[in-house]
Amino acid sequence: MDNILGFTLSVFTGFFAIMNPIANVPIFHSLTEDLDKTSKRSISKTATITAFVIVVVFVVLGKFIFEIFGITIPAFKITGGILIFYVGFEMLQSKKSSVEHIKNPETEENIAISPLAIPILAGPGTIVTAMNFASKGNHIHILIVIAVFAVMCWMTHIAFGLGEKIVKRLGKNLIVVIGKIMGLIIAIIGTNMIISGIKAAFFE
């Protein structure tokens, strides 16, 4: 029971750090600032559902993808760890993605699918994190990963709905600080994945 609880907390922390609903609020706000509340709610719902479906597909079919392309768990962990570390490092350096500055999208659906669902919510870092946790091989672990990610998508949807209030209450400076802390956590998670991959490749 303690192992399951610990695993659940690890999954939640990993997803929260990589997705960071609070830090993504300004991005959502800037992309939808000229739209009404109904449109914003629709975009938020579509984006979070799309992100959830994408991640679940990778979680469920991850093993088959590994087998088809001959990918080993150690290689995946090392490569994924490097990728996640890089994402965290960029956050620590306060580098902003170019998708944050996209203006005049053709349709609301375009905003929801890209850049919100992909790559902001279900980007490479999120997918790698989900597949890494799901690679434990136990069905209970896979269900926990899916359930926790569903909760994270719901939290993101709520955060997007309260976007204007969150930005006003916290202020952009505090959001930047939160983003840096999340970046540090992401970098540590990436380092742990690399260490785990090296151990699995050479010492197990």
N, C-alpha and C positions, 0 to 999 in steps of 0.2 A: 504493500500500500504506500509506504514511504517512497519507494522507487517511482511509482506512478505519479505521486504528487510532485516529487522533485522533477521528473521529466516534464510534467505539465507546466510547471513554473518556468523551466528552461525554454520550452517552446514559446510560451507567452512572452518571455523577456526577449527572445530572439526576434519574434515577429514584431513586437512593439518597437524594438530598436530599428529594425530595417524598414518598417512601414512608417512609423512615427506619425500617427494621426494629427497630433498638435502641430508639428512642423510642416505638415502638408497643407494645413488650413490656408496659409497665405497664398500658396500656389493655386488652390481651388478658388479662393476669393478673387485673385487677379484674373483668372480665366473666365469667371462668370459674373464679374462685377456689374456688367451692363444688362444682365438678365433679371427677370422677375423671380419671386420665390418659388413658384410652381416649376419653372424651368430648371432652377438650381436643384430642387428636390429630385426631379426626374433624372438629371445628369448624375447626381450623386448616387442614386439608386442603381442606375445602369452601370456606372463605373465599378461600384463595389461588387455587384453580382457578376459582372464580367471577370473581374480580378479573381473572385472566388472560384469560378468555373475553371479558369486557366490553371490555377495552382492545384486544384483537386485533380485535374487530368494528369498533371505531372507527378503528383503524389501517388496516384493509383497505378499509373502506367510506367512509373519510374524504372522498375525492375526490367520490364520488357524493353524499354529504351536502352538500358544498359546492355542487355543481351544482344539486341539487334546490332548495336554499334561496337560491341566488344569492350565496353567501358568497365573498368574495375572500380570497386568502392574506394580503395586508397587513392587512385588517380583522380577520382571525382572529388574526394575530400580535399586533396591538395590544391587542385585547380579551383574548386569552389571557394576554398579558404583564401586563396590569393585574390579572387574576384571580390569577395566580401570585404577583405582587408582594404582593398583599393577603394571600395565605396565608402567605408568608414573614414579612410584617410582623406578623401575628397571633402567629406563633411567637416572634418576637423580643420581643413584649409579654407572652409567657407566658400567652396566653389559651387556655383549655381548652374544647374542644367539649362541648356538652351531652350528646352521645352517650356520653361517658366515664362518665356517672353513671346510665346506664340500669340499673335493677334488676329482678329477677324476670321475665326474658323468658319467654314462653310455652313455647318449645321451643328445643332446641339449634340447630336449623336456622335459626331466626329470628336467633340471635346471629351465625351464620356469614354469612348473607346481609346482614343489617343489624343493627348498624352496621359490622361488620368488613369485608366485601367492599365494601359501599357505605355510607358514603362514605370510610371510613378508608383502605382500600387502593386502590380504584379510584374515587376522588373526582374532582371537576372538575379539580383541579390535575394529577392523574396523567394523565387523559384528554387534557387540553390539551397537556401536555408530550409525550405519545406522538404525538399528531397533528402537533405542530409538527415533531418530528424526522422523522416519516414524510412530511411535505409536501415533502421534498427531491425526490420524484418518482422516484427510482431504486429499482428492485426490490431491489437489494442493501441499500440503506438501510432499506427496510421490513423485510426479513428480519432485519437487525441489531437493529432496534428490538424486534421480536417476541422474538428470541433473548435479548436483554439483559433484557427484562421477564420472560421465563420464569425466567432466573437469579435475578432480584430476588424473584420470587414464591417460588422454592425457598429462598432465603436467609431470607425472612420466615417461611416454614414452620419452618425450623430454629430461628430465633430464638424463635418462639412455643413450640416444644417445650422450649427451654432457658430459658423465661421466668423461672421462680423462681430459677434459678442466676444468671442475668444481673442480676436486680434485687438479689440479695444481694451479688454480687461488685462491681458498679459503684456501687450505691447510687443513691438517687433524685436526689441533688444532681448527680452526674456526668451522669446521663441528661438532666437539665434543661439542663445546659451543652451537651451534644451537640445537643439539640433547638434551642437558640439558634443554634449554629453552622450547623446545617442550614437554619434559618430565614433566616440571612443569605445563604447560597448560593442558596436559592430566590428570595429577593428580587432578587439579582443576575441570575439566569436570567430572571426576569420583565422586568427592566429591559432586558436584551439583546434580548428578544423585541420589546419596544416600539420600541426603536431600529431593529431590523431591519425591523419593519413600516412605520415612518415612511420609512425609506430606500426600501423597495420601492414605497411609495405615491407618493412625490414626487420621487424621484431616479433611478428605474430605468425 
